[in-house]
């Protein structure tokens, strides 16, 4: 989060640093909700400096986990204790933000361009070289995709491409 704040793209950061799947998902979701989290933290008067935590990015990620994500912070330590000490203030700030914006859920607070991006279809490409090495047929793979993703449709124009509707 701090690297992105300094101007490094998230993609470039992930390419240089090996981060786990959970950390990647947590960071990308925190970035998606960053505008909402910044407003909530400002309203609650919480920052890395004020609660004596070294990284504003860490504060944003932990605020995401508590307010939008699982409701729990993975791990522990001094940073977690400091964030938990201001949890009531953060929750109150989020409630006020939602009332002011007449939002029913936190998702309603997201900017329009982010909400619209979630409605775009996704595409899945079947790598025929890989499935051949696994002794799987194209039909077996396609059947499994259709079972796992009921909204999936094989693309008529591009072979080995599946369109997944939201």
C-alpha positions, 0 to 999 in steps of 0.5 A: 500500500505504501509503495502504491502511495509513492507512485509504484504501480501495484502490478510492478510492485507484485512483479518485484516482490513475491507476495502470497495469494492472501496478501495479494487479495487483501492488498488489492481489495484494500486499494479498491476501498481506499477512497472509502477507508481514507474518509472513514479514517479522517472522520475518526481522526485516525492515522499512522502518526496519531496511533504511532504505527509506522505505515499508513498502508498498514492502517488502511489494510487493517481498517479494511479487514475490520470494517469491510473484510472478515471483521478480524485482523490476521496476525497480531502484535502491537499494530493490531492492539493499536488499531483495535483500540480505535475500532469503536471510533472507526465503526462509528465513523463508517456508520456516519459516512453511510448515513450521509451518503444514504448507503445500505452497504459499504459497497454503495460508498464505492466510486461509480467507476469501481462499481461499474467495473464489477459488472463487466464480464470476465474471460477465461482462456483454456491453455491447450498445451497444459491440458494436453500434458495433464491428459485432460480433454477440452470437453472435460475442462469445458464441462468443469468450467460450466459446473463451477461457473454457471454464467460461463459461455464458450466464445463463438469467435475465439477458440479456447476462450470462455466468457463469464458473466457477472 
